[in-house]
């Protein structure tokens, strides 16, 4: 048995959805839930994209195959924002033409964004202070 390979990328700087956009997107993804005939299975911290709605007994996956996942942090950097920080495309997804960009773009499409157009977290312009260096006068 072979181990499936995946393509995973940390999004730097992380993509950030403001509170209004995050709310709109979560509502849209909920409408596209795999249990409702859609292709997304969304939970706090992870959005999973499938190739088709779940068709198994009792609402289970059935023949659906995972395309990839979008890892998120809710309430970061502020209370109502969502940060997208890692995206993974499964081997199956890659074989069917999916990329990190196309997976993100598919998730963000309902709010008119792409990975490239999504606002990004601000990065510090100055180097981090050395935590082991003693400060004079402390």
Buried (B, 14 or more C-beta within 10 A) or exposed (E): EEEEEBBBEEBEEBBBBEEEBBBBBBEBBEEBBBEEEBBBBBEEEEBBBBBBBBEEEEEEBBEBEBBBBBBBBBEBEEEEBBBBBBBBBBBBBBEEEBBBBBBBBBBBEBBEBBBEEBBBBEEEEEEEEEEEEEEEEE
